[in-house]
Amino acid sequence: MAGRGASGAPGSLGAESVLPDAPDTWLTSLHEAAQSVAAATTAQQALSAALAASKPCLGPTGGALLVLDASGEYLSMDAMEGLPETFSRPWEAIGLGEGLPVTDAVRTSEPVWLEAFGERFLRYPDALPELTDQPTDVATGSLPLLRAGSCVGVLAVVRSRDEPFSEVERVFLMCLADQLAVLVASLNGRLPQRPSTASWEESADAQATGTVELGYFSWNMRTGRVECDETTLRLHGLTPPAVRPVEDFIAQLESEDLPDVRNALERMGQLCGDYQVHYRIREPGGRIRVLEARGRVHPGADGIPERMSGVVTDVTVAEARREADQQTLRHQAEQADKLREFARLLSAAVTVQDIARTARTALQAFDADALLLAEQQEDRISVVASCGYSREKTEILRSLPLTIGSPIGDALRRHVPVFLDSLEALLAAYPRLESIAGQIVHRSWAALPLPSTAGPPAACLIGFPDSHAFSASQRSLLSVAAGLLAQSLDRARLYEAEHRLARELQRGLLPQALRGPASTEVHAHYRPATSGMLIGGDWYDAFPTPDGGLALVIGDVQGHSVVGATLMGQLRTAVRAYTNEGHDPAAVLERTNQLLTHLNPIPETALFATCCYAHLDPGTGDLAICRAGHPTPIVTEPGQEPRCLEVAGGTPLGVDAGATYPTTRVRLPVGAQLLLYTDGLIEDRGHDIDEGIACVLAALATPAPSPEECLGELIRTCAPAPGRLDADDVAALLVRYIGPDGG
């Protein structure tokens, strides 16, 4: 086992630091700690690396690893990090009968958390007396290292901070203790030793039950002769005599191990010291035996290596156990990695249904195939999203009141996790479900509460297709996953509430009906950017003017915000008001621009808007158009291809109070169509504006059964897909001039 050691500033327990809020930070630290522990070869390496990886989450924290000896009666310090050197003295050897946090952790197999000096003094007056010299109070934790149902040691952590370890920090430390337990159990594989002349099978049984046989040897390096006992001979598949050339032993090795062993022998012949070599022997029956030879090379009178004496141990079972433990560590690291990816994907999930779809990734980490999210609505279960469960199964859950026991019901009502490893365990815990046992397709479950701050109590139910034993480490990882789901659920609830409010506000600000004279048909289409939680500033309008004409207006306020939406409503009202005063299109835009400039007194927070205003004479088809930084209109005349109108433009509204806006005049023939639109229709991160306009022209060239279908198909074909992070609101206004006689 590794020797004890300390690093960091002696006497320093670390300063306060701000804990991270992002789930990614916790999972990244846990993932890095798991990888570091899996790669460690000593307890000191594992502890140092684990605490270093934990620093972003826990802040500067000191720690120690205490290992239970073979008798199971004493704890001894095996590694120390970031603690004063004086800490090692009272922990050289601790009897389990002593009243200390670390001994209580071993006896109860439960963590012991101490939050303040007063609590520590009352419960353990003799514990950690060195802490009384610290300038601030400390929080401590003693976590048992549990492996295969037995305690192999204790992880003790100490941190200088006013507040105790939080619930999230405690779960994090328990996951860390699970990782260290596997390594400590593997490294602490030195078992009571006794000579034996047992068979290979008996040797394996001896290792498995806690006894290891030793063979002794002495190798004269000058003569090449080895003198050994019968155990050494038998372990190498040899028979007496007990004095043999070293090549007899080398001949028994697996060929793949020969290069490493010969290199080690060459080094032994050059330098005195202690050596350790692992190699494999193939038994006559084909079985592989793994041996470990340890010894010391002694010099002769001339100072040159002359003789090596040592012992040989059969470590076949120990190596297999160590490999299994390493595999467990690797598996835990892989699970943490998948959980980290789960957190990354959840961060992009917007709605509750998005969360359910994203959760499919998490299921792979635990061999599960179904997940259900539910809320408590009064005294019943409300399923809000699911994947992997049939509609019939979710309907069964919906029909269950909370008073009838069920795993998801207990997680909702009692706020405790429920783990059931088989159908038998389910029916034993919830006998009232016996009547639907034939409809249950899964064979094990984890029901986990999702602590929510933005809605009713929630929980998730994870289903497994086969019976599934839940290890302590997997329960910890599932608890972390539940925490991530809870955060995402809160975020989704907030998003959906704000989204509903934004859409209601949007509908209230846009015209409920478009009015036009008999010589025109006016249609509009609006599609919000569904990926955003805030309302956009796109608007459109069509209304009669005092001179009997038709005003056609479309605009776009910068950004997506409630402020922008409010400004959009003000601009729409202003355009109507200035029009009703009898102003022409240019004057309307000039006055609206002056108003917006006045509403933008602070340049750093100012918002601008683009706008296109057209006045149509329904009797002649004459059109007067002004643009304020807005995309150019598109006209489609009978028998001709759609084309962009050449309309002179001015600066966007709100930029320059003195801006003027030139007027472009054209005449629409009977049957012509005029399209006004916002930039969300033609702008896309994947192509430039010219390509977007070309798409619109091509779509308009294809006849549509009706103007409504024309607009819908136009937006579906040309606008970026809704839900994308870069998607924008899209508004379009289509006017068909059918002539003064109504066509």
N, C-alpha and C positions, 0 to 999 in steps of 0.2 A: 504494500500500500504506500502511496506517496507520503513523503514527510510533510510535517506541518510547515506553514510559512505565512507571511503577512506582507501586504503591499499597501501603498498609499501612505498618507501622513499619519504616523502613530499619534493616537490621541484624538484624531479627528473623525467624527461620525457623519460629516456631511452637512451642507447647508440646505435651507429650504429651496424648493424649486416648484414651478407651476406644472401641474399634471396635465397631460395632453387630453384633448377632447375627442380627437379623430380615432375611430376604431382601427384604422390602418396602422397607427403608431403602436398600439398595443399588440396587434397581430404580428407586425414586423419584428418587434422586440422578442416576442415569444418564439417566432420562427427562427430568428438568429440564435437565440439561446439554445433551442433544441438542436440545431445544427452543430453548435459549438460543443455541447455536451456529448453528442454522438461521436464527434471527432476526437474528444479528449482521451488521453491515456493515463492521466493521474487525476486524483480528486482535486488537487490544487488548480490544475488547468481548467477543469470543469467549473469549479466555483468562480474562479476569476473571470472566465469568459461569460458565464451566465449572468453575473452581476454587472459586467460591462454592457452586455446586450440589454439588460433591464434598466439601465440608467435613464434613458429617455422617458420611461414610464414612472419609475419609482423615485427618481432623483438619486443623489449620492447615498448609497446604502451599504453598510457593512454586513458581513455574514461569516458564518462558520459552519463546517460540516463535522458533525460528531458521529462516530461509528460505534455500533454495538458490538462488543467482543463476542468470541465464540461461546462463552458461557451464558451470554444473555443477561449478565448482571451488571456490566459496567459500560459506560460511554467514555470514549476518548476522542480528543481533538485530532482530526485528520487533515483539515485544511482551514485556512483563515484568510479573509480578504477585507481590507479597509477598516480594520479594528486595531485598537492599541495593543501592543505586545503583551501588556499586563492581562489581557483577556485570556491568554492561553494558560496561565498558571492555575486558576481555579478549575479549569476544565481538563487538566491532564488526565484525571481518572475520576469519573463520577459514578458512584453507586446508585442503582435505581431506587434505593430506599431513601435517598435524599429528596427533600421537598423543593424541587426546582421546576421551572417551566419546561426544560428539556426532558426531565424524567417523567413529568406528567404527560407530555406528548407521546412518549414511548408507551407508558402504561395504558393510556386511553385510546391511542391511535387517532387522536383528534388534535388539531392545531390549538395552541395556547397563545392568545393575543393579549398584550398588556399595553394600556393606552397612556398611562400617566404615572408619575412617581408615587402618588398616593396609593393607587391600586397595586402597584408593584410591591410597595413596602408592606401593605396589609396581607397580600396573598403569599408573597415570597420574600420575607425580610432579609434572607441571606443571598438573594439572587443579584448577580451583577453589581457588586458594591462599587466597582470602578465608575459606574455611570453617575454616581453622586458628585463626582468631580467635574462633570460636563457643565458648560455654561447654560445649556438649554435642556428642556425635557426631551425624552426620547420615546419612540414607539418601538415595541419589540414583537417578534413573532417566533414561535417555536413550532415547526411543522414536521410531523413524523414522515420518514421516508419508508413507504409501504411497498413491498414487493411480494407477490404471490401470497398475500394474506398475512405476511409477517413484517414486523418493523426491523429495518436494518440500520437505522440511524436517525439523525435529526438535522434539519436545516434550521439554523438560528439566524434571524435577520434583525438588524438594529438600525434605526434611522432617527436623525435629529430633526424633529418637526413638531409644531404645536398640535396638529391634529393626528388622530390615529390612522392606521392603514384603512382605506376605504374598502367597501365591498368589492369593487372592481379590482383593487390592488390585491385583496386577499385571494380572489379567484386566480389572478395572475400568478401569485406566489405558490398557490397549490399546484397549478400546472407545472411550474418550475420544479417544485419538489418531486412531482411524478417523474420528470425527466431525470433528475439527479438520483432518484431511488434505483432506477435501472442500472445506472453506471456504478453506483456504490455497491450494489449487490454483485455486479460482475467483477469489480476490482477486489472486493473483499472475499474472493473465492479461495483464500488460503485456509485449508481445513485441518483439523487434527491429523497428525501423521503417525503411522505405525508401519513397521515392516510387514510384508505379506508374501506368501508364495502361491497366491490364488491364481486361478485360471483367468483367461481374458474376460470371460463373462462375469466371474466373481470380482475381477478388478473394476469393471464398469459398475457393477452393483455397489461396490465399496465406495466409489466416487459419488454415486447418486445418493448414498445414505450418509455421506459426511466423513468417510475415512479415505485416506490416500496412502498407498504404499510407496516406499522409497527403496531405490537401489543405490549402492555405494560403489565408487570406482576410484582407482588411482592410475593415472596414465604417465608412464615414463616417456617423456618426449624425446629423449636421446636414443632410446632403444626401440620406441614405437610399440612397446608392450603395455597392455591394459590388464590390471588386476582388479577383479570385481567380485561381488557376491552373486548368489543364485538369482536374486530378483532382477539384477541388471541383465544377466544372461537371458532370463525368460522374457523380459520386456522387449529384448531385441530378437526374440525367436531363436536363441542359441542355447546350446547345452554345454555342460562341463567339457573340458577343463575351464577353470575360472581365470586363467592367465592366457590372453590371446593377443594377436596383433590388432592394432587399432583398425586395420583395413577390414578385418572380419566384421566389425560393427558397421563400418561405412558401407560394406556390401549389402547390408540389410535395408538401407535407406531407399525410399522412393526416388527414382531418377530425377524428378523435378526438383527435389530438395538438395541434390548433391552440390551444385555450384555454390549455394549459400553456405552450406556446411563446410566445404573445403576453404572458402574465403575466411570463415571464422577460425578454422584450424590454422590457417596461415598467419592470421593476426595474433593468435595465441603463441605461436612460435617466435614472434618478434617482440611482444610486450607483455610483461607480467601484469596481473590484475584480475578482476572478477569478470566472468563471462556467463552468458545465458544464451542457449540455442534451442529453438524449436525445430522438430523434424518429424517425419512420418515413417512408420514401419508397416509393411504389409504382412499380415498374418498368413499362415499357410492356407487358411480357409478363404482368403480374399479380403478379410476385414482390414480396415486401416486403423492403426493405433498411433495417436499423437503423443510424442514424448517431449519432455523438457529436461535438458541437462544444464545444471548450474554448478559452477565450481570456481576455484581460484588457481591461477597459474603462479607457481613459486619459482624463484630463481635458484640457480646452482651457485657454487662458490665463486664462479666467474661472473655472476650477475646476469647471465643469459638464462631465459626460461628453460627449466629442466623438468618440472613435474607439475601435473594438474591433478587435484583431488576434488571430488564433488559428489553430487547425488543426481539420480535420474528419477523422474516422476512421470507416471502415466496421467496425462491431462486431457485424454480424449473426451471424456464427458464434460469436463470444465470448459474445454474449447467449444464444444457444441453448445453448451449453455451460454457462453460468452457471445457466440455468433447469434444465438437466438435473441439475447438481450440487445445486441447491436441492431439486429433486424427490427426489434421492437422500437428502438430509438429512431431508426430510419423511418419506420412506419408512422410514428408520431410526428416526425418532422414533415413528412409528406402530407399528413392530415392538416398540420398547421399551415402548410403552404397552400393547400386547397382552400382552407378557411380564409386565408389572406386574399386569395383571388375572389372568393365569395364576397368579402367586404368591398373589394374594388368594384365588382359588378353591382352590388347593392347601392353604392354611392351614386350610380347613374340611374337607378330605378326611380321613376317619378310617381306612378300610381300604385295602388294596392295590387292590382293585377300584374303590373310590372314586377313587383316584388315576388309574387308567386311564380312567375316564369323564371326569374333569376334564381330562385331557390333550387331549381333543378340542378344547378352546378354544385351547390352544397351537398345535395343528397349523395353524390358520387363519393364524397370523402368518407361516408359512413355506411356504404353499401345499402342505402335506403332507396326507395323508389316512389315515395309519395309524401306530400306535405300539404297540410291544410291550415289556414289561418282563420281564427274564429274570434268573435267578440261576445261579450255578455250583454244581452238586451233584456232588461228587466230580469225575469226568472228563466229565460230561455237562451239557447245557444244560437248565435247568428253566424253562419259561415260566410265570410267576406271574400275569400279566394281559395283556390285549391289547385293542385296538379297531382296526377297519379291516382286520385280517387274518382270513382264513377259518380255520375249524378245521383244514382240510387243511394249510394252510401252517404253522400252529403245530405240528401233529403232525410235519411234516417237520423243523422245527427241534428238536423234542424228540428225534428219532431221531439227531441229529447229535452225535457225540462231539466234545469240544473239540480233539482232535488233527486232525480234518478242518477245514481252514481255512474260516472264514465271517466276515462282518463282525461279527456279534454275538459270535461266539466269540473273535475277536481283542480286542474291547473288554473281554470278561470275563477272558481269559487274560493279555493284555499290558497291560491298563489304559491303552490309548491310544485316542483317537478315530479313527474310520475314516470318510472321506467318499468316496462313489463317485457320480460325476455321470451315469453311463449304465450300461446293461446290459453294454455292451462292456467298460467299466472293471471291472465286477464280475467278469465271466468271465476277464478278463486277470489280475486279482489273485487270483482263486480258481477256477482251472481245474477243480477237482474238482466244482464246482457245475454244470458243463456238462450233466450228465445230467438235471438238473431244470430246465434253462433254459426249457423249454416251459411249465412251471407257474408261472413268475415273472410276476406281473402289474405290479409296480412297475418304475420305470425309473431311479430314483436313490435313494440311501440315506445316512443318517447314523447310525452306530453309536457311541454315547457311553458311556463307563464312568460308573457311579454310585458314587462313593466312599462306602462304608458303614462305620459303626462298630457296627452292631447286627445283623449277620448275614453270610451268605456274600457273596462278590463279586457285584455286580449291574451290569447295563447296560441301555440302552434302544436300540431300533432304530426309527428314524423313516423311513417310506416315502413316496416322492413318486410321483405317477402319471406324470410326464413327466421327461425328462432335465433335470437341474437343476444349474447351476453354482453352487458355494458360494463366495460372496465372503468376504473376510477378516472383514468386519463380521458377516455372517450366521453364520460359524463361531463368532465370539465370543459372539453372542447364543444360539446353540444350546448352547454350553458353559455359559452362565449358566443356561439352562433345565435342563440336565442336573444342575447343582448343586442347583437347587430340587427336582427330582425325587428326588435322592439324600436330601435332608433329609426330604422327605415320606415316602419309603420307610422310612427309619429310624424315623420317628415311627409309621408304620402297623405296622411289625413289633413295636415296643414295645407299641403299643395291643393288637394281636391276642394277644400273649403274656399281657399282663395281663388281657385280657378272658377268655381261656380259664381262667386261674387263678381269676379272680373267679367265673366260672360254676361251676367245680368246687367252690369254697368254698361258693357258694350252695346247690348241690345237697346238699352234705354237711351243711349246717345245717338244711335243711328235712326234714320227715318223708318217708321213702321210701314209706310206706304209711299210709293212714288206716283206723283200726279203729272200727267202730260196731256196736251191737247189731242184732239181726235186724229190729227195728222201724224202723230208719232206713237211709237211703242217703246216704252222705257223699262228696262230690266236691270237688276243689280245682283251681284253675288259677293258674299263675304266669307272668307275662311280664316279663322284665327290660327296663330302659330301655337298648336296644342302642346308643344314641349315646354313652353314658358308658363310661369305662374301669374304673370302680370299682363295687363291688357295692353294692346297695341294702340297706335294713334291713327290708323287708317280710317278714312271716312268718305262717304259719298252723299250726294243729295241731288234732287231734281224737283223744281218747283216753278210755278208760273211767275212771270215778271209783270210789273205794272203796265208795260206797253203791249201785253198780250203774247209775249214771247215765252220761251222755255229756258230756264237756267239749268245748266248741267255742270256739276261741281264734283271734283274728286281731289283728295289731299292725303297727306301722310305727315304726321308729327314725328319728330325724331325720337327713337328709342321705344322702350316698352316699360311703362310705369303708369301708376294712377295719376301722377302729375301730368304726364303726357296725354292721358285720356281726357282729363279735365280740360286741358288746353285745347284739345281737339273739339270738345263740345263748345267751348267759347268761340273758336274760329268758325265753326259751322253756323253758330248763331249770328256772328258778326257779318259773315258773307250774306246771309239772308237779310239782315237789317240794312246793310248798305245797298243791296239790290232793291229792296222795297222803297228806298229813298229815291230811286230812279237813276242810279249811277250806271255807267257802262262797264263792261268787264275790266278794262284797265283801271278805272277809278276804284272799282270794288277791291281789286288786289292791292292797289296803292294804299288805300285806307286800312285794309286788313293788315298789311305789312307794318304800317305805323303803329297800329294797336299792339301787335305782337312785340314789336321793338320796345314799346312802353312797358309791356308785361315782363320784359327781360332786363331788369335794371342791373343785374350782376352778370358780367360776361362769363364767369367761370361756371355758372349754373344755368345759363341761357339755353333755351330750346328753340330750334328753328323748324320750319315746316315747308313742304313743297305743295304746290297746288296747281291744278289746271281748271280754268273757268271758261265755259263756252256758252254763248247766247245764240239760240236757234229761233229764226223767224218761221213759225209754222206755216205761213202762207206762201213763202217763196223758197224755203230751204236755205236761206242765207245764214251763214255761220260766222260769228265773231269769236275768236279764241285768244286767250292770253295764258302764258305759262310762267310759273314762278319756280324754276328749278325742277320741274316735274317731267317724267317721261312723255315723249311726244304721242299724240293720239294716232290711232290707226283707222283708216276709212276703207270700206269695201263697197265699190260701186257696181251696179248690175253689169254682168258680162266682163268684169275686169278682176285682176288679182288684187288681193288686199295690199295696201301700201301705207307707209308712214307719212303723215302730213308734215310738210315743212312749216313748222310754227316757230316764229321767233320767241325767244325766252328771256326772262330776267332772273335775278338772284332769288334764292329761297326767301320765304317770308321770315322776318325777324333778324336778318343779317344787317341790312342797311336801311335806315329809316327814310332815306331820300331816294330809294330805288324807284324806277319807273318800269312799266311793263308794256311792250309794244303789242299791238293787236294784229292778228292775221285773219284775213277774211276769205272765205271760200263759199261755194254754193253746193249743197248736197242735191243730187238728182233724186227723183222719186225711186224708192227701193234701196237707197244707200244705207249703210250701217256705219255708225261711229262708235269706236271703242275707246273709253277712257279707263285707265288702270293704274295701280300703284306698282312700285318697283319690286314687290315680293313676287310678281308674276314672271319677271324676266331675269332677276338676279339669283345666281346660284354659285356656291363656292367651286363647283366643278366646271364652270364655263364662264365666258365673259358676257357682257350685256348684249353685244351684237348677236351672239348665238341664241340668247334668250328671245330677242325680238324676232329672229328668223323662225324660231319654234312657234311663236304666236302667229306669225303670218301664214305659216304652213297649216296650222290648225284652223284658222279662219277660212282658208281656201277650201276646206272640206265642208260641204253643205250639212246642216244640222236640222232635225225635224222642227225645232222651236228655238227661240232665243234663250230660254232657260237652259235647255240641253246644250246649246252652243257654249254658254258661259261655263257650265259645269264641266264639260269635256275639255274646254280650254284650260281651266285651272288644274284639272287632273293630269293633263298631258304636259303642261309647261312649267308649272310651279314646283319647287322642291317638295319632296314628300313631307306631309305634316308629321310632327313628332321629332324631327331631327333637331339637334341643338342649334343649327344655323338657320332653321326655317324662319320665315317672316310671315306676318299677316299678309293676306292678299285681298284686295278689293277691286272690283271691275264693274263698270257701268256701260251698258250697251243700249244705244238708241237707234231705232230704225225709223227712217223718214218715209212715210207712206203717201205723202202728198196732201194738198189742201182739201181734196174731196174725200179724204179718209180711205184712199186706195180703191 
